[in-house]
Amino acid sequence: MHSFPNVTADAKANVYFDGSVVSHTIHFQDGTRKTLGLIYPGSFHFGTAAPERMEIIAGSCVVTLDGTSDPIDFEAGSAFDVAGNSGFTIVVTAGICEYICSFLPA
């Protein structure tokens, strides 16, 4: 179980792809932030401005990083990093994939 004490949460959700991907942003006292989200079945492409780490905390997904052609399976308890100014395609085939996205220093 993940828990983040002493954070501020944005009540307004980040909603993508007609509600198929939904997240909330949390802000830490040191100025860093993360998003906590759900991905419903489908295939979705995301672009990144800053480097990110996507931690899968429930469910599973298949990810193809921009510039690669090999999809990689990720299960709960695993993570992948995405370079800044890049992107990835994430596919959820069944159930709901839950994630924590951490924004990494450039």
PyMOL CGO cylinders between C-alpha atoms (Angstrom):
from pymol import cmd
from pymol.cgo import CYLINDER

trace = [
    CYLINDER, 0.00, 0.00, 0.00, 1.28, 3.43, -0.89, 0.3, 1, 1, 1, 1, 1, 1,
    CYLINDER, 1.28, 3.43, -0.89, 0.66, 6.37, 1.40, 0.3, 1, 1, 1, 1, 1, 1,
    CYLINDER, 0.66, 6.37, 1.40, 1.85, 9.95, 1.06, 0.3, 1, 1, 1, 1, 1, 1,
    CYLINDER, 1.85, 9.95, 1.06, 1.66, 11.99, 4.27, 0.3, 1, 1, 1, 1, 1, 1,
    CYLINDER, 1.66, 11.99, 4.27, 1.77, 15.79, 4.34, 0.3, 1, 1, 1, 1, 1, 1,
    CYLINDER, 1.77, 15.79, 4.34, 0.69, 16.40, 0.75, 0.3, 1, 1, 1, 1, 1, 1,
    CYLINDER, 0.69, 16.40, 0.75, -1.83, 18.68, -0.89, 0.3, 1, 1, 1, 1, 1, 1,
    CYLINDER, -1.83, 18.68, -0.89, -4.15, 17.08, -3.43, 0.3, 1, 1, 1, 1, 1, 1,
    CYLINDER, -4.15, 17.08, -3.43, -5.85, 18.77, -6.36, 0.3, 1, 1, 1, 1, 1, 1,
    CYLINDER, -5.85, 18.77, -6.36, -9.55, 17.96, -6.15, 0.3, 1, 1, 1, 1, 1, 1,
    CYLINDER, -9.55, 17.96, -6.15, -10.04, 18.58, -9.89, 0.3, 1, 1, 1, 1, 1, 1,
    CYLINDER, -10.04, 18.58, -9.89, -9.24, 15.43, -11.83, 0.3, 1, 1, 1, 1, 1, 1,
    CYLINDER, -9.24, 15.43, -11.83, -7.01, 15.25, -14.90, 0.3, 1, 1, 1, 1, 1, 1,
    CYLINDER, -7.01, 15.25, -14.90, -9.29, 13.49, -17.41, 0.3, 1, 1, 1, 1, 1, 1,
    CYLINDER, -9.29, 13.49, -17.41, -7.94, 12.12, -20.69, 0.3, 1, 1, 1, 1, 1, 1,
    CYLINDER, -7.94, 12.12, -20.69, -9.37, 10.13, -23.59, 0.3, 1, 1, 1, 1, 1, 1,
    CYLINDER, -9.37, 10.13, -23.59, -13.04, 10.74, -22.71, 0.3, 1, 1, 1, 1, 1, 1,
    CYLINDER, -13.04, 10.74, -22.71, -12.56, 9.47, -19.15, 0.3, 1, 1, 1, 1, 1, 1,
    CYLINDER, -12.56, 9.47, -19.15, -10.56, 6.34, -19.98, 0.3, 1, 1, 1, 1, 1, 1,
    CYLINDER, -10.56, 6.34, -19.98, -7.58, 7.76, -18.06, 0.3, 1, 1, 1, 1, 1, 1,
    CYLINDER, -7.58, 7.76, -18.06, -8.16, 9.75, -14.87, 0.3, 1, 1, 1, 1, 1, 1,
    CYLINDER, -8.16, 9.75, -14.87, -5.62, 11.04, -12.37, 0.3, 1, 1, 1, 1, 1, 1,
    CYLINDER, -5.62, 11.04, -12.37, -5.24, 13.44, -9.46, 0.3, 1, 1, 1, 1, 1, 1,
    CYLINDER, -5.24, 13.44, -9.46, -2.12, 15.47, -8.72, 0.3, 1, 1, 1, 1, 1, 1,
    CYLINDER, -2.12, 15.47, -8.72, -0.54, 15.54, -5.29, 0.3, 1, 1, 1, 1, 1, 1,
    CYLINDER, -0.54, 15.54, -5.29, 1.98, 18.20, -4.24, 0.3, 1, 1, 1, 1, 1, 1,
    CYLINDER, 1.98, 18.20, -4.24, 4.74, 17.57, -1.71, 0.3, 1, 1, 1, 1, 1, 1,
    CYLINDER, 4.74, 17.57, -1.71, 6.13, 20.15, 0.71, 0.3, 1, 1, 1, 1, 1, 1,
    CYLINDER, 6.13, 20.15, 0.71, 9.45, 20.20, -1.21, 0.3, 1, 1, 1, 1, 1, 1,
    CYLINDER, 9.45, 20.20, -1.21, 7.68, 21.36, -4.38, 0.3, 1, 1, 1, 1, 1, 1,
    CYLINDER, 7.68, 21.36, -4.38, 7.69, 18.00, -6.18, 0.3, 1, 1, 1, 1, 1, 1,
    CYLINDER, 7.69, 18.00, -6.18, 4.52, 16.39, -7.45, 0.3, 1, 1, 1, 1, 1, 1,
    CYLINDER, 4.52, 16.39, -7.45, 3.10, 13.06, -8.53, 0.3, 1, 1, 1, 1, 1, 1,
    CYLINDER, 3.10, 13.06, -8.53, -0.09, 11.95, -10.19, 0.3, 1, 1, 1, 1, 1, 1,
    CYLINDER, -0.09, 11.95, -10.19, -2.15, 8.99, -8.99, 0.3, 1, 1, 1, 1, 1, 1,
    CYLINDER, -2.15, 8.99, -8.99, -4.35, 7.50, -11.66, 0.3, 1, 1, 1, 1, 1, 1,
    CYLINDER, -4.35, 7.50, -11.66, -6.46, 4.83, -13.28, 0.3, 1, 1, 1, 1, 1, 1,
    CYLINDER, -6.46, 4.83, -13.28, -6.32, 3.57, -16.86, 0.3, 1, 1, 1, 1, 1, 1,
    CYLINDER, -6.32, 3.57, -16.86, -9.31, 1.69, -18.24, 0.3, 1, 1, 1, 1, 1, 1,
    CYLINDER, -9.31, 1.69, -18.24, -8.99, -0.76, -21.16, 0.3, 1, 1, 1, 1, 1, 1,
    CYLINDER, -8.99, -0.76, -21.16, -7.74, 0.77, -24.39, 0.3, 1, 1, 1, 1, 1, 1,
    CYLINDER, -7.74, 0.77, -24.39, -4.63, 2.05, -26.12, 0.3, 1, 1, 1, 1, 1, 1,
    CYLINDER, -4.63, 2.05, -26.12, -3.40, 5.54, -25.27, 0.3, 1, 1, 1, 1, 1, 1,
    CYLINDER, -3.40, 5.54, -25.27, -0.39, 7.64, -26.26, 0.3, 1, 1, 1, 1, 1, 1,
    CYLINDER, -0.39, 7.64, -26.26, 1.11, 10.18, -23.85, 0.3, 1, 1, 1, 1, 1, 1,
    CYLINDER, 1.11, 10.18, -23.85, 3.80, 12.75, -24.51, 0.3, 1, 1, 1, 1, 1, 1,
    CYLINDER, 3.80, 12.75, -24.51, 6.20, 13.87, -21.81, 0.3, 1, 1, 1, 1, 1, 1,
    CYLINDER, 6.20, 13.87, -21.81, 7.74, 17.26, -21.20, 0.3, 1, 1, 1, 1, 1, 1,
    CYLINDER, 7.74, 17.26, -21.20, 9.84, 16.25, -18.18, 0.3, 1, 1, 1, 1, 1, 1,
    CYLINDER, 9.84, 16.25, -18.18, 11.25, 12.79, -17.41, 0.3, 1, 1, 1, 1, 1, 1,
    CYLINDER, 11.25, 12.79, -17.41, 8.74, 10.52, -15.65, 0.3, 1, 1, 1, 1, 1, 1,
    CYLINDER, 8.74, 10.52, -15.65, 8.66, 7.26, -13.75, 0.3, 1, 1, 1, 1, 1, 1,
    CYLINDER, 8.66, 7.26, -13.75, 5.45, 5.26, -14.09, 0.3, 1, 1, 1, 1, 1, 1,
    CYLINDER, 5.45, 5.26, -14.09, 4.95, 2.79, -11.26, 0.3, 1, 1, 1, 1, 1, 1,
    CYLINDER, 4.95, 2.79, -11.26, 2.21, 0.22, -11.81, 0.3, 1, 1, 1, 1, 1, 1,
    CYLINDER, 2.21, 0.22, -11.81, 0.53, -0.45, -8.47, 0.3, 1, 1, 1, 1, 1, 1,
    CYLINDER, 0.53, -0.45, -8.47, -2.41, -2.62, -9.58, 0.3, 1, 1, 1, 1, 1, 1,
    CYLINDER, -2.41, -2.62, -9.58, -3.41, -4.37, -12.77, 0.3, 1, 1, 1, 1, 1, 1,
    CYLINDER, -3.41, -4.37, -12.77, -1.20, -4.68, -15.80, 0.3, 1, 1, 1, 1, 1, 1,
    CYLINDER, -1.20, -4.68, -15.80, -0.35, -2.96, -19.07, 0.3, 1, 1, 1, 1, 1, 1,
    CYLINDER, -0.35, -2.96, -19.07, 1.81, -3.17, -22.16, 0.3, 1, 1, 1, 1, 1, 1,
    CYLINDER, 1.81, -3.17, -22.16, 4.06, -0.19, -22.92, 0.3, 1, 1, 1, 1, 1, 1,
    CYLINDER, 4.06, -0.19, -22.92, 5.94, 0.85, -26.04, 0.3, 1, 1, 1, 1, 1, 1,
    CYLINDER, 5.94, 0.85, -26.04, 8.32, 3.76, -25.50, 0.3, 1, 1, 1, 1, 1, 1,
    CYLINDER, 8.32, 3.76, -25.50, 8.62, 6.28, -28.33, 0.3, 1, 1, 1, 1, 1, 1,
    CYLINDER, 8.62, 6.28, -28.33, 11.55, 5.41, -30.58, 0.3, 1, 1, 1, 1, 1, 1,
    CYLINDER, 11.55, 5.41, -30.58, 11.24, 1.67, -29.85, 0.3, 1, 1, 1, 1, 1, 1,
    CYLINDER, 11.24, 1.67, -29.85, 9.17, -1.04, -31.45, 0.3, 1, 1, 1, 1, 1, 1,
    CYLINDER, 9.17, -1.04, -31.45, 9.22, -3.66, -28.69, 0.3, 1, 1, 1, 1, 1, 1,
    CYLINDER, 9.22, -3.66, -28.69, 6.20, -3.63, -26.36, 0.3, 1, 1, 1, 1, 1, 1,
    CYLINDER, 6.20, -3.63, -26.36, 7.02, -4.50, -22.73, 0.3, 1, 1, 1, 1, 1, 1,
    CYLINDER, 7.02, -4.50, -22.73, 4.60, -6.06, -20.23, 0.3, 1, 1, 1, 1, 1, 1,
    CYLINDER, 4.60, -6.06, -20.23, 4.31, -4.44, -16.80, 0.3, 1, 1, 1, 1, 1, 1,
    CYLINDER, 4.31, -4.44, -16.80, 2.53, -5.94, -13.80, 0.3, 1, 1, 1, 1, 1, 1,
    CYLINDER, 2.53, -5.94, -13.80, 1.74, -4.48, -10.38, 0.3, 1, 1, 1, 1, 1, 1,
    CYLINDER, 1.74, -4.48, -10.38, 4.99, -3.79, -8.53, 0.3, 1, 1, 1, 1, 1, 1,
    CYLINDER, 4.99, -3.79, -8.53, 6.96, -2.85, -11.64, 0.3, 1, 1, 1, 1, 1, 1,
    CYLINDER, 6.96, -2.85, -11.64, 7.90, 0.53, -13.12, 0.3, 1, 1, 1, 1, 1, 1,
    CYLINDER, 7.90, 0.53, -13.12, 9.28, 2.14, -16.24, 0.3, 1, 1, 1, 1, 1, 1,
    CYLINDER, 9.28, 2.14, -16.24, 11.00, 5.45, -16.96, 0.3, 1, 1, 1, 1, 1, 1,
    CYLINDER, 11.00, 5.45, -16.96, 10.20, 7.79, -19.84, 0.3, 1, 1, 1, 1, 1, 1,
    CYLINDER, 10.20, 7.79, -19.84, 12.62, 10.44, -21.05, 0.3, 1, 1, 1, 1, 1, 1,
    CYLINDER, 12.62, 10.44, -21.05, 11.60, 14.09, -21.17, 0.3, 1, 1, 1, 1, 1, 1,
    CYLINDER, 11.60, 14.09, -21.17, 10.35, 15.40, -24.51, 0.3, 1, 1, 1, 1, 1, 1,
    CYLINDER, 10.35, 15.40, -24.51, 9.40, 11.87, -25.48, 0.3, 1, 1, 1, 1, 1, 1,
    CYLINDER, 9.40, 11.87, -25.48, 6.36, 9.67, -24.96, 0.3, 1, 1, 1, 1, 1, 1,
    CYLINDER, 6.36, 9.67, -24.96, 4.89, 6.21, -24.72, 0.3, 1, 1, 1, 1, 1, 1,
    CYLINDER, 4.89, 6.21, -24.72, 1.89, 4.16, -25.76, 0.3, 1, 1, 1, 1, 1, 1,
    CYLINDER, 1.89, 4.16, -25.76, 0.21, 2.24, -22.96, 0.3, 1, 1, 1, 1, 1, 1,
    CYLINDER, 0.21, 2.24, -22.96, -2.30, -0.56, -23.60, 0.3, 1, 1, 1, 1, 1, 1,
    CYLINDER, -2.30, -0.56, -23.60, -4.60, -2.02, -20.98, 0.3, 1, 1, 1, 1, 1, 1,
    CYLINDER, -4.60, -2.02, -20.98, -6.44, -5.10, -22.26, 0.3, 1, 1, 1, 1, 1, 1,
    CYLINDER, -6.44, -5.10, -22.26, -8.61, -5.94, -19.23, 0.3, 1, 1, 1, 1, 1, 1,
    CYLINDER, -8.61, -5.94, -19.23, -9.47, -4.58, -15.83, 0.3, 1, 1, 1, 1, 1, 1,
    CYLINDER, -9.47, -4.58, -15.83, -8.06, -1.31, -14.53, 0.3, 1, 1, 1, 1, 1, 1,
    CYLINDER, -8.06, -1.31, -14.53, -4.39, -0.39, -14.38, 0.3, 1, 1, 1, 1, 1, 1,
    CYLINDER, -4.39, -0.39, -14.38, -3.54, 1.84, -11.40, 0.3, 1, 1, 1, 1, 1, 1,
    CYLINDER, -3.54, 1.84, -11.40, -0.38, 3.93, -11.44, 0.3, 1, 1, 1, 1, 1, 1,
    CYLINDER, -0.38, 3.93, -11.44, 1.75, 6.52, -9.71, 0.3, 1, 1, 1, 1, 1, 1,
    CYLINDER, 1.75, 6.52, -9.71, 3.55, 8.92, -12.03, 0.3, 1, 1, 1, 1, 1, 1,
    CYLINDER, 3.55, 8.92, -12.03, 6.58, 10.67, -10.53, 0.3, 1, 1, 1, 1, 1, 1,
    CYLINDER, 6.58, 10.67, -10.53, 8.05, 13.67, -12.30, 0.3, 1, 1, 1, 1, 1, 1,
    CYLINDER, 8.05, 13.67, -12.30, 11.84, 13.28, -12.25, 0.3, 1, 1, 1, 1, 1, 1,
    CYLINDER, 11.84, 13.28, -12.25, 14.54, 15.96, -12.29, 0.3, 1, 1, 1, 1, 1, 1,
    CYLINDER, 14.54, 15.96, -12.29, 15.62, 16.85, -15.83, 0.3, 1, 1, 1, 1, 1, 1,
]
cmd.load_cgo(trace, "trace")
